[in-house]
Amino acid sequence: MEIDVNTPQSARIWNYWLGGKDHYAVDREAGDAVIAYIPDIPEGARAERAFLVRAVRHLVQVEGLRQFLDIGTGLPTANNTHEVAQRLAPESRIVYVDNDPIVLTHARALLTSSAEGTTDYLEADLRRPQEILDAARRTLDFSQPIGLMLLGVVNHLMDDDEAYPVVRELVDAMPPGSFLVLTHSTAEVHGEPMLRAMRETTERGGTPIRARTAAEIEGLFAGATLLEPGVVTCSQWRPDVTGETPKPVYLFGGVGRIG
């Protein structure tokens, strides 16, 4: 598979912000251009990953989940969903989904399952949820609760008339006792600089991305009941630290119970 190293790629930019090694000069240049507008943007990327860890930990330890469908996987870094889940419950099963060829080339890093559990990778598009659900049934038991992970992916669906129905179709297919874990970019923290950074990333050839408000993000949880504290900046969703309130970041997230 030929990799385009002359056009910035969203998963590689994200990997750069997270401190990974799977990126090229064009990605670092695009990432640095965003940082010029929003210096703390790498903190947001790290905060979202920490949110993933806390959310998966809650679903495994408190809610008893042993299955996860992670759509919009991105490039493997530290604390991927299967690593967090299988550290706590080695028998956990995880299906990763992405439609980005660069992610497919690294999918083997997502398939290093524990001996007791299972991981699988599907090359599929969020815009075709039924294809994802049909393929996921090869690995996941849809008679048992599933953690549906949509982290930083719905913000690539620019049209509300597409985004909301796609998420609802996935939610409606989940068995009772499942959970939706979702994060989404917003401009409510940084305002116009965030919108400008999104426009510039798109103009450079990156995957189009849009911001939604907290209220709009809450709307994506239709069919699910939000756990406290609801949709908040990722850094402030049940933080591990006590005392000082963590600094808000540009990604909002929440966890909702389905059924």
GIKAKA-V446001 format. One record per pair of residues at least 6 apart in sequence whose ideal C-beta (glycine too) atoms are under 6 Angstrom apart, sorted by the first residue. I is the first residue (numbers start at 1). J is the second residue. D is the distance in whole Angstrom. If there is no record, write none. Layout:
i,j,d
I,J,D
I,J,D
//
This chain:
i,j,d
1,101,6
1,105,6
5,24,5
7,205,4
8,26,5
8,27,5
8,30,4
8,204,5
8,205,6
8,206,5
9,102,6
10,206,5
10,207,4
11,74,5
11,75,5
11,100,5
11,102,6
11,103,6
12,23,4
12,27,4
13,27,5
13,30,6
13,31,5
14,74,6
15,22,5
15,23,5
15,75,4
16,23,4
16,27,6
16,28,6
16,31,5
17,31,6
17,42,4
17,45,4
18,45,5
18,77,5
20,77,5
22,75,5
30,204,5
33,200,6
34,41,6
34,197,4
35,41,6
37,193,4
37,196,6
37,197,4
38,190,5
38,193,5
38,197,6
44,249,4
44,250,5
44,251,5
47,234,5
47,235,4
47,249,4
48,183,5
48,234,5
48,251,5
51,234,4
51,237,6
51,253,5
53,79,5
53,84,5
54,238,6
55,181,5
55,255,5
56,81,6
56,84,4
56,85,5
59,65,4
59,147,5
59,179,6
60,85,5
60,88,5
60,89,5
61,88,6
65,145,5
65,147,5
66,89,6
66,92,5
67,93,5
67,140,5
67,146,5
68,81,5
68,94,5
68,147,4
68,149,6
69,95,5
69,136,5
69,146,6
69,148,5
70,81,5
70,96,5
70,149,4
71,97,4
71,126,6
71,150,6
72,153,3
73,96,4
73,98,4
73,103,6
75,103,6
75,106,6
76,106,6
76,109,4
76,110,5
81,94,6
82,94,4
82,119,5
85,92,4
86,92,5
86,114,4
86,117,5
90,114,4
90,116,4
90,117,6
91,116,4
91,117,5
92,117,5
93,117,6
93,118,4
93,139,6
94,119,5
95,120,5
95,136,5
95,139,5
95,140,6
96,110,5
96,121,5
97,122,5
97,124,5
97,132,6
99,125,4
104,123,5
107,121,4
110,121,6
111,119,5
113,119,4
118,139,6
120,139,4
122,135,5
124,131,5
124,132,5
126,153,6
129,166,6
129,169,5
129,170,5
133,173,5
140,146,6
142,175,6
145,175,6
145,177,4
145,178,5
146,174,6
146,178,5
147,179,5
148,170,6
148,174,6
148,180,5
149,181,5
150,182,5
151,183,5
152,183,5
154,163,6
154,184,6
155,184,5
155,185,4
155,209,5
155,210,6
156,207,5
156,209,6
157,163,4
158,208,6
158,210,5
167,220,5
168,222,6
168,223,6
171,180,6
171,223,4
171,224,6
171,258,6
174,258,5
176,259,3
178,258,4
179,255,6
179,257,6
180,224,5
180,256,5
181,255,5
182,220,6
183,234,6
183,251,5
183,253,4
184,212,6
184,217,5
184,252,6
185,211,5
186,211,5
186,252,5
187,194,4
187,195,5
187,211,4
189,248,5
189,250,5
190,250,6
194,250,6
198,209,5
202,208,5
214,231,5
214,252,6
217,231,5
217,252,5
218,231,5
221,256,4
224,256,3
224,258,5
225,256,6
225,257,5
226,254,5
226,256,5
227,255,5
230,254,6
231,252,5
231,254,4
233,248,4
233,249,5
233,252,6
234,249,6
234,251,5
234,253,5
235,246,4
235,249,5
236,246,6
237,253,6
239,246,5
//
